[in-house]
Amino acid sequence: MLLQLSTWPEVENYLSYSTGIIIPIGSTEQHGPTGLIGTDAICAEVIAKGVGEATAAMVGPTLHLGMALHHTAFSGTISLRPSTLIQVVMDYITCLAVSGFRRFFWINGHGGNIATLKAAFAETYYHLANLNIPHADEIRCEIANWFMCREVYQLAKKLYGDQEGSHATPSEVALTQFVYPDLIKTATLDTQVASGYPIYGAADFRRHYPDGRMGSNPALATPEQGQQFYQLAVKELSNSYLEFIAKA
């Protein structure tokens, strides 16, 4: 059940039996020479929809922009500052909390969002405590990083070994290929790919990772593998969501 494709009476009816909502969040950033710029949001959104269908949960609109300042030296990347993303997340949660939602399960597709999301949740709890919202102390937020699901991680290691890398990975590229099989990109990739450098600013990142990849070989990706990652992530995160909303 997608929030944006529902009417307000339908949302009100949903809230009569559930106060949980799944929110996909990703990023709009470079993913190497063959990865779609929207990879992180695409992955989070399709998995969130799958979890929503499996658990009969409401799924909110995807946040396509994340914290990706270190990728902004590559054409097409759009990033929010951490302070901006915190405000966006806080407003998103606050509006839905006023409506009656209490459990916010964020399915995340971008590692760079994790620290900012945790800070946003802390800011939101503090903000809601000062508003006259019934049951504000019962509001809970949780991050679920699909790429860190146990079986997803194990499959990626089995298929790709060290060539999975940590950005523009074959696992995430495979998932986008499953979603958009007509948009598979190809390019000649250098077999020597940089890895191991810490992340600082955008210019420094591009200097150390000139084609945008971080130890990865996305040429290994296939749509069939992407379907496997999708199924594993939906299964594990569906269980995680149900456990989350059942907590006191």
N, C-alpha and C positions, 0 to 999 in steps of 0.2 A: 504494500500500500504506500504509494508515493504521496508525500504531503502536497507537493505542487500540483498533483493531478486529482486532488480531493477537494471537496467543498467544506466550508466551515462546519455545517451540521454533521458531515461525515467524521471530521476530526473530533468534534464534540462527542459523538457516539463512541469513537475509539477510546477516548479518555475515560469513558464510563467503565471500561474493563481493563485498561492498561495505561500506564503513565510512562512507558519506555519509548524511546525513539533512537534510531540509528542514524548517524550523521557521517557521510563520507567526506574526507578531506585529503587533498593531494597538493599538487603544485603545478605550475606552468613554467617549465624549465628545460634546458637542453638535456638530451639523453644520448649524447654521442652522435656519430654520423648516421646511424640507422634507427635510433629510437625516437618515437613521436614526442614532441614537446609536451603534450598533455598526458604522458604516460602515467604519472603518479595519480592524477585525478581519475583517469580512465580506469585504472586498476581498482582504486578504492571504491569508485561508484558501482562497477559491475559486481564486485564482491558484496557490497552493502545491499544491493538489490537482491542478490541471491540469498543473503542471510535474512532479509526482510520477508522474502517469499517462504523460506523454510520455517520461520518462527511466527509468521503472521504479525510482524511488527511494522510500525510506521517507519518510513525512511525519509529523512529530510533532504533538502536541496544540497547538492555537492558544493563544498568550498573548493573552487578550482585554483585559487591563489594561496600560496603558502609562504614560508620563510626560506627563500632561495637566493639571498643576496650574493652568495659566493659563486653563483652561476651567471650573474648578470653581464659578464664580459662576452657571453655567447649570444648571438642574435636570436631574438624571439622570447627570451626569458623574461618573465614578469614576476616580481617579488614584492611582498609586503614587508615592511620593517617589523621586527618583533613587537614593538609597541602598537603598531597598527593591527597586526593579527590578533593580539590580545584583546583589543577593543572590539574587533569584529566578532570573535568567539564569545566574548562577554555579552554583547548585544544579542547575538543569535540565541544563546541560552536564556537570557533574561526574558526575551519576548515569549519564548515557548514555556518558560516557567510560569509566567503570568497566566498563560492559557491552562496550565495544570500539569504539564509534563514534569516528571521528577527524576527520571533516569536517562542520562545522555551517554550513549555508547558511540564513541568516535572511531570509525574505521579509517585508519591513516595509511597513506601510501608513500609518505616522504619522511625519511629519517630526520631531515632538517627541521621538521615541525615539532618533534617530540618535546624538546626543552621549552619551547614557546607555549605549546598546549598545556603543559603542566603548570607553567606560570599563569596562563589564562584561567585555568580552573581555580587556582588559589585566589586570584583577583575576583573571580566571579562569586565564589563563596563569601568573600568579604563584602562584596557589593550587595548581594542578595540579603545578607543579614541586616542591612540597613534599609531595606524596602519592606513595605507592608504586604508581603506575599504569604498566603497561608502555607504552612509546612515547608518554609524555605530551608529549614535545617535538615529536611529529608532529601534534598537535592544532591545527586551524586553524578560524577562524570568519570568516564574511564576511557583510556586509549587502548585500541587494539591494532597493532601493526601487522597487517596481513603477511608481510614478508618475513616476520619473525615467528609465525606459526611453526610448531615443531615439525610437522610432517612436510610442510612447504620447504623449510630449511633443509631437511634431510634429503628430499627429492632433488633440490638444487645441487647439493653436494654430490649426490649420486650421478646426476646427469652431466654436470659441468666441472666438478672438482674445484681447483683453484681458479679456473677461468670464469667462475661466477662473479668474482670481484665484489665491489661494493657500490657501484653506480653505473647506470646504463647496463644493468645485469641481463644476462640471457633469460633469467626467470621472469623479470618484469616485461621485457620485450616480447617474450613468448605469450604472456597473458594478453598484451595489446594485439598481438597477431591473431589470437583466438577471437577477440572481440571485433577486430577490423581486419579480416583476412584479405580484403582488397587493397589494404594500405601498407602492405609489407614493403619495407625499404631495404635497399641493398647498397653497399659501398665497399670499396677496397679498404680493408682495415689493416693497419700496421700490426704485425705479430708482436712487436715490442710495445707493451702498453704500460704506462706509469702506474705506480701504486705506492702506498705507504707514506705519502706526504700529508702532514696535518692541514686542516682547512682553516684559512684565514680570509683575506679579502678576495674580491673577484679577479683582479689582475694577477695576484699571486696564484690563485687556483688555475687560471688558464695557462700561466707560465709552466706550472708543474704538470698539468693535465691538458696538453694542447688540443686533443680531439674530443675532450669532455669525458672520456671513459676513465674509470678508476679500477684498473686491474681486471677488466671484464672482456669477454668475447661474445657479444650479442649475435654474432654470425651463427652460433650454435642453436639459437632459438627456433622453435617450430610452433605452429598453431596447436598441434596435438599436445605438445608439452604444456602449452598455455591452458588448455582445457583441464589437464591434470592438476595444475596449480590452483585453478579456479575451484575445482571440486574439493580439494583438500582444505583450502582456506575457508570456503563456505561451511564445510562440515565442522571444523574446529571453532570458528567464530560464532556459529549458531549455538553451540554448546556454551561458549563463553558468555554470549548475550543472555541466554536463559538463566545462567547462574548469576549474572550481574543483577538482573531485575528481580531475582528472588531474594537477594540479600536485604536484610533489615536496614 
